[in-house]
């Protein structure tokens, strides 16, 4: 995939859902963020939440490179709510613990 097609893919995902998580299947921080976002109190449907397991994509490294340009880091998870980058697993957990995540999702 070209850099342009990676940019389009990532940007479309971010714009297309209320919540997008760029994740890897074996990442414990990703698991933490995904578990929190799937909790019943947030009531996120499949139409609201997209999880992109980038390690299942042939252009994993290019996706991470573009995420670094967008967010300042290429680590996962990269969590976006309503098009805005909120952080990774620890930041998502902190927002959840402080009861701030629910307001962001409304």
Buried (B, 14 or more C-beta within 10 A) or exposed (E): EEEEEBBEBBEEBBEEBBBBBBBBEEBEBBBBBBEBBEEEEBEBEEEBBBBBBBBEBEBBEBBBEBBEEBBEEBBBBBBBBBEEBBBBBEBBBEBBEEEEBEEBBE
